[in-house]
Amino acid sequence: MGGYKAILFDLDDTLLNRDNAVEKMFLIILEKCYENVKNSERNRMLNKFKEYDNKGYGNNNKIKVLESLFDEFPPRYRLPRNDIQDFWNHHFPNCFSINQETINIINTIKMHVKVAIITNGSTQRQKAKIIHTNLNRYFDIIIISEEVGLSKPDKRIFELALNKLNVEQEDALFVGDDLEKDIGGCQNTKIKGIWFNPHLIKNDTAIKPNGEIDSLDKLLSYFT
């Protein structure tokens, strides 16, 4: 299989569709805190919610996200500030799902090479997502930044994965959607980086991926 011995994956927006999960989380907030919201207003609220969430991407503190939404769109019931983080941590991991095609691709790859996940984020939330989607069943190792005290693009988190897998950098591929954290990070470790770019975003950075795919099934061509 192309001479590779391991393939390492990012989690959010690579294996899991975070944007879909954010939309589901918004519906939970809508049901809990609002009533009789018109469709036009709902769409505006959702766009603002996504905007606030993106600004805090990678930040574990979601109080600012909901407080900003509540300030702009006053709710019928406003979650107390002290309860927001627990509310988010409880509900958000359950908003994630994984499609069978992705599982099939992972299983096909697993027949030939070791597979791993390297993800930035809080241990509690990332583990909850992984367990909720049963991804823990499929991967040889899973590394979460908060748990190990290192985060992408720090090359040491990639080196840690290689050591745990007992694989050399030239025998590994990394697949991720973030050019700086995923591709730049793995390339600093001399691991080839495949940019997962389903929205066909233009690369206007100095980082040059070793390959680019817009769907995970195209990853199989790197092994055949």
Backbone bond lengths (Angstrom), bond angles and torsions (degrees), N, CA, C in turn:
res aa  C-N    CA-C-N  psi(-1)  N-CA   C-N-CA  omega(-1)  CA-C   N-CA-C  phi
1 M - - - 1.468 - - 1.518 110.39 -
2 G 1.293 116.48 74.74 1.464 121.57 174.48 1.510 114.85 63.10
3 G 1.324 117.85 8.39 1.463 120.52 179.63 1.518 113.90 80.81
4 Y 1.322 118.80 -4.49 1.468 121.17 179.94 1.524 110.19 -80.58
5 K 1.342 114.36 151.39 1.465 119.86 179.39 1.529 112.18 -116.31
6 A 1.338 116.26 -13.07 1.467 119.54 -179.99 1.517 110.73 -153.52
7 I 1.317 115.33 148.29 1.457 120.72 172.15 1.527 107.79 -129.57
8 L 1.326 115.14 129.02 1.453 122.46 -175.89 1.524 108.56 -110.71
9 F 1.330 116.46 138.01 1.463 121.65 -175.52 1.526 111.03 -119.95
10 D 1.331 115.13 144.69 1.451 121.79 161.47 1.540 107.10 -75.01
11 L 1.338 116.96 163.40 1.462 120.00 -178.66 1.533 112.52 -100.39
12 D 1.337 116.61 -69.83 1.469 121.07 -174.83 1.528 111.58 -69.82
13 D 1.313 115.40 128.39 1.463 123.38 179.31 1.524 113.00 68.96
14 T 1.331 115.97 13.83 1.463 120.94 170.79 1.527 107.78 -124.34
15 L 1.325 117.30 -72.59 1.465 120.31 175.20 1.529 111.48 -78.24
16 L 1.341 115.75 -36.90 1.467 121.21 -178.54 1.523 110.02 -113.66
17 N 1.319 116.07 141.60 1.465 121.30 178.56 1.519 108.85 -87.27
18 R 1.318 115.87 98.60 1.460 120.32 -176.58 1.528 111.54 -69.93
19 D 1.310 117.04 -32.56 1.464 120.42 -178.30 1.530 110.55 -62.39
20 N 1.328 117.03 -42.06 1.469 120.67 176.60 1.517 111.14 -62.36
21 A 1.339 115.87 -39.29 1.462 120.48 -179.68 1.529 111.14 -65.75
22 V 1.328 116.63 -38.97 1.471 120.91 177.97 1.526 110.07 -62.58
23 E 1.325 117.36 -39.34 1.469 120.81 178.36 1.532 110.84 -64.84
24 K 1.316 117.20 -40.06 1.473 120.37 177.68 1.522 110.85 -66.78
25 M 1.333 116.26 -38.54 1.457 120.54 178.07 1.527 110.36 -63.22
26 F 1.319 115.92 -39.22 1.462 120.58 178.29 1.533 110.62 -60.42
27 L 1.334 117.39 -41.26 1.462 121.14 179.92 1.526 111.18 -64.37
28 I 1.324 116.77 -35.78 1.472 120.89 176.80 1.529 110.47 -64.83
29 I 1.325 115.99 -43.14 1.471 121.15 178.31 1.527 110.32 -65.38
30 L 1.328 115.94 -40.34 1.462 120.99 179.48 1.532 110.56 -60.41
31 E 1.332 114.84 -45.54 1.470 119.76 -178.49 1.528 111.23 -67.35
32 K 1.314 116.41 -37.50 1.465 121.18 -176.09 1.536 111.78 -75.51
33 C 1.319 117.88 -39.12 1.462 121.03 -166.05 1.530 115.66 -113.90
34 Y 1.342 117.46 -16.76 1.461 119.91 -174.11 1.527 110.66 -124.64
35 E 1.328 116.12 166.31 1.462 120.22 172.75 1.524 109.55 -148.95
36 N 1.325 114.62 148.52 1.471 121.99 175.19 1.537 113.05 52.55
37 V 1.330 115.42 48.01 1.469 119.86 177.90 1.531 108.80 -87.66
38 K 1.311 116.65 126.86 1.464 120.88 178.67 1.529 110.23 -67.68
39 N 1.335 116.14 153.26 1.469 121.27 -176.78 1.524 112.59 -58.39
40 S 1.315 116.35 -42.16 1.473 119.62 -178.62 1.531 110.25 -63.35
41 E 1.329 115.50 -40.62 1.472 120.56 178.60 1.525 110.57 -70.18
42 R 1.315 115.99 -37.39 1.471 120.90 179.86 1.534 110.51 -61.29
43 N 1.325 116.35 -43.30 1.469 120.27 179.35 1.523 111.49 -63.84
44 R 1.332 115.57 -39.46 1.457 119.84 178.31 1.527 110.61 -65.83
45 M 1.322 116.04 -40.94 1.468 121.18 178.17 1.527 111.53 -63.49
46 L 1.337 115.29 -42.80 1.469 119.57 179.89 1.520 110.96 -62.53
47 N 1.323 117.56 -44.70 1.465 120.71 179.31 1.524 111.46 -61.20
48 K 1.339 115.84 -40.54 1.466 119.81 177.82 1.529 111.02 -67.35
49 F 1.326 115.97 -40.19 1.465 121.06 178.50 1.532 110.89 -59.85
50 K 1.333 115.69 -44.41 1.470 120.20 177.77 1.525 110.90 -64.10
51 E 1.316 115.42 -39.47 1.463 119.94 179.40 1.530 110.41 -62.67
52 Y 1.323 116.98 -46.92 1.469 120.63 179.13 1.532 110.67 -64.00
53 D 1.323 116.63 -39.43 1.465 120.11 -179.16 1.519 111.56 -66.86
54 N 1.329 117.20 -41.18 1.464 120.45 179.67 1.524 111.51 -63.09
55 K 1.293 115.56 -35.73 1.465 118.39 178.71 1.523 110.87 -64.54
56 G 1.316 115.25 -27.02 1.464 119.12 179.53 1.510 112.77 -103.21
57 Y 1.343 117.15 16.59 1.473 120.08 -176.92 1.522 110.60 -59.48
58 G 1.322 115.30 130.12 1.457 119.78 -177.98 1.512 112.62 85.57
59 N 1.346 116.13 -8.77 1.458 120.48 177.77 1.523 107.47 -96.08
60 N 1.333 116.92 124.51 1.457 120.54 -175.77 1.521 112.95 -72.06
61 N 1.330 117.45 -18.32 1.460 121.32 -176.74 1.526 109.58 -85.63
62 K 1.331 116.32 108.53 1.472 120.94 -177.37 1.525 111.78 -101.16
63 I 1.329 117.66 7.17 1.464 120.57 178.99 1.525 109.96 -59.64
64 K 1.332 116.63 -43.65 1.467 120.86 -177.49 1.527 111.58 -63.47
65 V 1.334 117.01 -34.80 1.464 121.41 -179.81 1.529 110.29 -61.54
66 L 1.328 116.02 -52.19 1.464 119.48 -177.38 1.517 112.38 -73.63
67 E 1.321 117.41 -36.97 1.463 120.01 178.24 1.532 110.28 -61.46
68 S 1.327 116.24 -39.27 1.471 120.58 178.66 1.523 110.57 -65.00
69 L 1.329 116.24 -41.30 1.462 120.31 178.25 1.529 110.49 -63.77
70 F 1.337 116.57 -45.30 1.464 121.22 -179.04 1.528 111.88 -65.10
71 D 1.330 116.05 -35.01 1.472 119.49 179.09 1.523 111.20 -67.10
72 E 1.329 115.90 -39.98 1.464 119.52 -176.78 1.530 111.95 -81.33
73 F 1.345 115.56 -35.00 1.471 120.80 -179.99 1.531 107.91 -126.24
74 P 1.320 118.30 88.12 1.472 121.45 -175.42 1.532 111.41 -56.45
75 P 1.335 117.26 125.71 1.465 121.13 -176.30 1.535 112.21 -87.62
76 R 1.327 114.19 165.17 1.471 119.80 171.35 1.527 109.37 -67.11
77 Y 1.345 114.29 -43.35 1.470 119.88 176.97 1.523 108.39 -125.88
78 R 1.305 116.46 120.49 1.472 120.78 -179.05 1.523 109.06 -98.00
79 L 1.325 115.49 120.40 1.473 119.57 176.53 1.518 109.83 -58.39
80 P 1.338 118.48 130.98 1.463 119.79 175.48 1.528 110.54 -58.01
81 R 1.306 115.86 140.49 1.467 121.44 -177.49 1.529 111.63 -51.22
82 N 1.311 116.81 -41.26 1.474 120.85 -176.64 1.530 113.04 -70.10
83 D 1.334 116.10 -14.89 1.473 119.38 -177.93 1.528 113.09 -98.84
84 I 1.326 116.61 -11.96 1.473 120.05 -171.40 1.523 112.32 -61.72
85 Q 1.318 117.71 -47.55 1.464 119.71 -175.82 1.527 111.71 -62.78
86 D 1.332 117.13 -42.68 1.471 120.53 178.51 1.529 110.87 -65.08
87 F 1.338 116.05 -38.69 1.461 121.12 178.26 1.526 109.95 -60.86
88 W 1.336 115.67 -45.92 1.472 121.00 179.23 1.534 110.66 -63.60
89 N 1.326 116.46 -48.97 1.466 120.78 -177.59 1.525 111.75 -61.37
90 H 1.328 116.11 -33.15 1.461 120.26 -178.64 1.532 111.48 -73.97
91 H 1.338 116.69 -42.75 1.461 120.44 -171.38 1.532 114.50 -92.45
92 F 1.330 117.54 -37.76 1.468 119.50 -169.16 1.531 113.82 -61.56
93 P 1.340 119.97 -44.16 1.475 118.17 179.80 1.525 113.10 -58.57
94 N 1.343 116.85 -30.99 1.464 120.57 -179.14 1.527 112.89 -77.02
95 C 1.324 116.86 -6.01 1.469 121.48 178.07 1.528 111.51 -84.41
96 F 1.322 117.49 -7.25 1.467 121.38 -177.69 1.523 110.58 -90.89
97 S 1.318 115.09 145.82 1.461 121.15 174.20 1.526 107.62 -142.88
98 I 1.310 115.32 161.51 1.463 119.34 178.44 1.522 108.35 -130.11
99 N 1.331 116.73 137.86 1.465 117.79 -177.41 1.533 110.93 -87.33
100 Q 1.304 114.40 157.69 1.457 120.68 -174.91 1.524 112.08 -63.51
101 E 1.319 117.11 -31.47 1.466 120.32 179.74 1.524 110.83 -61.51
102 T 1.343 116.28 -41.91 1.467 119.77 178.00 1.523 110.83 -62.16
103 I 1.332 116.66 -42.85 1.473 121.01 177.53 1.523 110.53 -60.78
104 N 1.324 116.68 -42.79 1.473 120.71 179.67 1.529 111.17 -61.83
105 I 1.343 116.28 -40.97 1.469 120.66 179.53 1.526 110.39 -64.40
106 I 1.345 116.04 -44.90 1.470 120.16 178.77 1.528 109.94 -60.39
107 N 1.332 116.88 -44.55 1.465 120.65 -179.23 1.523 111.73 -63.66
108 T 1.337 116.89 -37.55 1.466 120.29 177.54 1.530 110.41 -64.19
109 I 1.331 116.33 -46.39 1.465 121.39 179.13 1.528 110.65 -62.57
110 K 1.350 115.34 -40.71 1.471 121.32 -177.40 1.516 113.64 -63.36
111 M 1.314 116.20 -22.99 1.463 119.55 177.99 1.524 111.44 -66.29
112 H 1.339 116.83 -18.45 1.464 121.12 -172.34 1.532 113.89 -120.08
113 V 1.335 117.44 -31.68 1.473 120.05 -175.51 1.533 110.46 -139.01
114 K 1.329 115.24 166.40 1.464 120.35 173.36 1.528 109.11 -75.02
115 V 1.338 116.45 151.29 1.469 120.35 -179.75 1.527 109.60 -130.42
116 A 1.337 115.30 144.10 1.459 120.99 -177.38 1.522 110.25 -144.33
117 I 1.324 115.57 160.25 1.466 122.98 172.10 1.517 108.35 -118.80
118 I 1.333 116.96 134.61 1.472 122.39 169.04 1.522 105.97 -123.93
119 T 1.334 116.63 117.48 1.452 120.02 -176.56 1.520 111.67 -132.74
120 N 1.321 116.32 140.02 1.460 121.83 169.77 1.523 108.94 -83.56
121 G 1.318 117.00 148.65 1.461 120.11 176.07 1.514 112.10 138.03
122 S 1.331 114.55 179.35 1.467 120.13 -178.78 1.525 109.63 -75.77
123 T 1.314 116.02 142.36 1.463 121.63 -179.18 1.528 110.55 -58.02
124 Q 1.323 116.31 -45.91 1.460 120.94 -176.28 1.530 111.70 -60.28
125 R 1.334 116.11 -50.52 1.469 118.92 -175.36 1.524 112.24 -72.24
126 Q 1.340 117.30 -41.23 1.466 119.07 -177.69 1.530 110.30 -67.73
127 K 1.331 116.99 -40.65 1.472 119.69 177.66 1.521 110.43 -63.25
128 A 1.332 116.09 -40.67 1.467 119.98 -179.67 1.523 111.00 -62.78
129 K 1.339 117.47 -41.53 1.473 121.31 177.34 1.529 110.41 -61.73
130 I 1.331 114.72 -45.88 1.468 120.46 -175.40 1.525 110.77 -65.12
131 I 1.324 116.76 -41.78 1.468 120.70 179.76 1.524 110.47 -70.56
132 H 1.337 116.59 -41.06 1.477 120.86 -179.71 1.521 111.21 -61.12
133 T 1.329 117.62 -35.40 1.472 121.37 -178.83 1.535 112.07 -95.31
134 N 1.343 116.48 2.68 1.479 122.72 178.91 1.527 113.79 64.70
135 L 1.342 117.24 17.18 1.465 119.43 -179.47 1.525 111.89 -65.00
136 N 1.331 117.22 -23.99 1.467 120.48 179.57 1.527 112.32 -61.03
137 R 1.319 116.18 -19.62 1.476 119.74 -179.41 1.524 112.91 -75.68
138 Y 1.330 116.07 -20.34 1.458 119.16 -166.98 1.527 114.69 -105.39
139 F 1.326 117.80 -16.27 1.463 119.99 -170.59 1.526 112.37 -108.55
140 D 1.338 114.16 143.09 1.467 119.95 179.75 1.527 110.85 -68.16
141 I 1.325 116.62 -43.34 1.465 120.57 176.05 1.527 109.41 -141.11
142 I 1.340 115.22 152.27 1.466 122.50 175.84 1.520 107.35 -133.05
143 I 1.327 115.76 123.21 1.469 120.76 -178.70 1.526 108.50 -116.49
144 I 1.347 115.19 124.17 1.467 122.34 179.47 1.520 108.04 -112.52
145 S 1.326 116.09 131.08 1.470 121.06 -170.68 1.528 113.15 -55.13
146 E 1.334 117.18 -47.93 1.470 119.56 -177.01 1.527 111.24 -62.13
147 E 1.307 115.82 -34.15 1.467 121.25 -176.92 1.533 111.77 -68.76
148 V 1.333 115.98 -34.99 1.473 119.47 -175.61 1.527 112.78 -103.40
149 G 1.340 116.91 -5.13 1.470 119.98 178.19 1.515 113.91 72.89
150 L 1.327 116.76 20.69 1.468 122.80 176.79 1.519 107.58 -138.04
151 S 1.330 117.49 148.54 1.461 119.02 178.07 1.522 110.40 -139.81
152 K 1.324 115.13 151.73 1.465 120.38 174.85 1.528 108.96 -61.07
153 P 1.308 120.32 138.53 1.478 128.43 15.45 1.535 115.15 -94.02
154 D 1.327 119.29 13.20 1.475 121.53 178.87 1.533 109.28 -55.10
155 K 1.317 116.46 122.15 1.468 119.50 -174.21 1.525 112.44 -65.31
156 R 1.335 116.66 -18.37 1.473 119.04 -178.42 1.530 112.79 -67.56
157 I 1.339 117.24 -27.19 1.468 118.56 178.79 1.527 110.51 -71.98
158 F 1.336 116.51 -32.14 1.466 120.98 175.77 1.539 110.22 -72.18
159 E 1.326 115.51 -40.26 1.470 120.20 177.74 1.524 111.14 -63.18
160 L 1.332 115.85 -37.38 1.469 120.56 177.55 1.525 110.50 -60.54
161 A 1.330 115.72 -43.53 1.473 120.00 178.81 1.529 111.34 -63.02
162 L 1.327 116.27 -44.02 1.466 119.92 179.23 1.524 111.34 -60.72
163 N 1.339 115.91 -42.52 1.463 120.24 179.27 1.523 111.41 -62.81
164 K 1.333 115.98 -43.04 1.468 119.81 -179.53 1.529 111.29 -66.19
165 L 1.335 116.39 -33.56 1.467 120.94 179.83 1.529 112.40 -85.02
166 N 1.347 115.11 -13.82 1.466 121.32 -176.01 1.530 111.00 59.36
167 V 1.352 113.53 50.87 1.470 121.62 -177.22 1.527 108.64 -131.32
168 E 1.343 116.90 141.98 1.466 121.43 176.26 1.535 109.84 -81.24
169 Q 1.355 115.35 155.50 1.469 118.91 -174.48 1.529 113.35 -61.15
170 E 1.327 117.25 -34.14 1.475 118.81 -178.60 1.529 111.98 -72.44
171 D 1.336 116.68 -11.64 1.464 120.75 -179.73 1.526 112.37 -100.34
172 A 1.357 116.82 10.94 1.463 120.44 -176.50 1.530 111.30 -123.84
173 L 1.318 115.13 152.21 1.461 123.50 171.70 1.528 107.88 -122.17
174 F 1.339 116.54 145.33 1.459 119.66 172.72 1.525 108.71 -119.52
175 V 1.337 116.33 137.21 1.461 122.11 179.50 1.521 109.04 -119.82
176 G 1.338 116.58 123.07 1.463 119.81 179.41 1.514 111.64 -158.51
177 D 1.343 115.50 163.39 1.476 120.40 -175.78 1.520 112.82 -95.38
178 D 1.342 118.48 -15.19 1.461 121.07 -174.85 1.532 109.75 -98.22
179 L 1.319 116.23 115.63 1.464 120.46 -175.47 1.521 112.00 -60.33
180 E 1.322 116.95 -44.65 1.467 119.55 -176.34 1.527 111.97 -74.46
181 K 1.330 116.04 -54.56 1.476 119.55 -173.79 1.518 112.34 -72.70
182 D 1.338 116.68 -44.62 1.462 120.61 -174.71 1.529 112.35 -84.47
183 I 1.330 116.24 -58.26 1.465 120.12 -173.15 1.530 111.00 -75.97
184 G 1.332 116.66 -50.01 1.473 119.23 177.05 1.514 111.46 -59.65
185 G 1.332 116.05 -41.17 1.467 120.70 -178.90 1.509 112.96 -63.35
186 C 1.338 116.94 -48.94 1.469 119.05 -177.45 1.526 111.20 -69.46
187 Q 1.342 116.92 -35.04 1.462 119.55 179.45 1.532 111.66 -66.49
188 N 1.322 116.98 -29.07 1.474 120.32 174.27 1.515 111.46 -63.95
189 T 1.320 115.95 -21.75 1.466 121.83 178.28 1.523 111.01 -98.08
190 K 1.335 115.99 6.05 1.472 122.75 -178.72 1.530 112.31 67.60
191 I 1.356 115.51 24.52 1.460 120.67 171.51 1.526 107.31 -94.11
192 K 1.325 117.20 136.27 1.464 120.21 177.08 1.535 109.41 -68.65
193 G 1.341 115.92 136.52 1.452 121.17 -177.02 1.518 112.85 -112.61
194 I 1.328 116.48 125.37 1.463 122.53 176.00 1.528 107.92 -103.52
195 W 1.318 115.97 119.49 1.464 121.74 -177.39 1.523 109.49 -83.54
196 F 1.337 115.93 118.19 1.463 121.52 175.16 1.523 107.67 -86.82
197 N 1.329 116.29 110.90 1.460 121.61 -170.27 1.532 110.43 -133.63
198 P 1.354 116.64 69.36 1.469 119.57 -175.54 1.524 113.77 -67.53
199 H 1.339 117.44 -23.27 1.468 120.69 -179.02 1.534 112.06 -93.13
200 L 1.329 115.83 5.56 1.472 122.04 176.86 1.531 111.87 53.44
201 I 1.319 114.71 47.46 1.466 121.25 177.86 1.523 108.87 -71.60
202 K 1.315 116.54 141.76 1.458 120.64 177.55 1.522 109.81 -74.24
203 N 1.316 115.90 133.49 1.464 120.99 177.41 1.522 109.27 -85.28
204 D 1.331 115.73 105.06 1.467 119.49 178.48 1.522 111.36 -109.81
205 T 1.343 115.47 25.85 1.463 120.77 177.60 1.527 109.58 -104.73
206 A 1.317 115.35 173.28 1.467 120.60 176.97 1.530 111.54 -83.04
207 I 1.312 116.61 -6.36 1.470 121.28 -178.43 1.524 109.66 -79.57
208 K 1.311 116.17 128.93 1.460 121.44 -178.94 1.538 109.41 -114.36
209 P 1.333 117.34 104.25 1.467 119.49 178.88 1.527 111.17 -61.82
210 N 1.330 115.65 154.77 1.464 120.36 176.03 1.518 111.62 -77.66
211 G 1.336 115.56 -14.15 1.451 120.90 176.68 1.516 108.77 -168.43
212 E 1.316 116.52 165.36 1.465 121.14 -179.37 1.519 109.13 -141.52
213 I 1.339 116.66 134.01 1.464 121.24 177.60 1.526 109.08 -132.04
214 D 1.335 116.06 149.18 1.467 119.16 176.74 1.523 112.03 -108.21
215 S 1.333 116.54 -1.51 1.467 121.42 172.44 1.530 108.07 -151.02
216 L 1.324 116.25 149.98 1.467 119.99 -172.68 1.524 112.37 -67.68
217 D 1.331 117.98 -25.85 1.464 118.97 -179.70 1.532 111.36 -63.65
218 K 1.343 116.82 -25.67 1.467 119.98 179.37 1.531 111.80 -70.50
219 L 1.320 115.52 -12.53 1.463 120.25 175.90 1.528 110.89 -64.28
220 L 1.316 116.32 -29.46 1.471 120.45 -177.36 1.519 112.01 -62.22
221 S 1.343 117.36 -27.27 1.466 120.39 -179.04 1.531 111.88 -67.18
222 Y 1.349 117.20 -19.31 1.454 120.27 178.21 1.533 111.74 -76.87
223 F 1.329 115.63 -8.14 1.465 119.19 -176.59 1.512 112.60 -119.24
224 T 1.344 116.44 6.70 1.466 117.48 -176.43 1.514 109.81 -121.80
